[in-house]
Amino acid sequence: MDFLENGNQVAYQTGSLHFNMGCVLVDMASGRQLANLDCFANLPRMPPTWEKALRDAQ
């Protein structure tokens, strides 16, 4: 889990340990999901900065 935008957003990974990993970005004030990526198989060639920050936090 990684807090972004001065704590206004949180990014986290969810899913099983193998072959099914999702990366989620959530707005803390509203609880609204801002983005959801397949972090295992279908990560974009140029992933968003929040996903890279999540990987770097591990």
N, C-alpha and C positions, 0 to 999 in steps of 0.2 A: 504494500500500500504506500502511496506517496501523495502528500498534500501539495497542491499547486495553487497558483494565483493567490498568494498570501492566505492560504487556508480556505479559500472560497470554493475550491474544487478538490475532489479526491479521485485518484486513479487506483484501480486494484485489478488483480487477476483472479479469475474464477474458473472452475472446471476440475476435471479429474487430473491425476498426475501425468497421464500419458495420452497424447493425441487429441486432446480436447481442451484447449486453453483459450479463454476469452479475456480480453482486456477491456475494462469498462471505465468511463469517465463520467463522474456525477457532479452536479451542482449542489453544494452543501445547503444553500438557503432554501431551495425549492425541493430538493430530493430528486430532481429530474435527471434522467440519464441523457447525457450530451453525446456520447459516442460509445460504440461497442464494436470491437475488432476481434477477428479470429487471429490470435497471436501465435498459433502453432503452424497452421498450414497456409493461410491466405493473407499474410501481412503484406501491406502495400510496399512497393519498391522503395518509396520514400515515406516511411511511417511518420505520423504526426509527432511533434516534439513531446507531447505528454506521454506517448507510449515509450519513447526513448528514455525519458526521465524515469519511468517505471522500471524499465530494464536495468538502468544504471543504479537504481536504488537497491537492487538485490545484492 
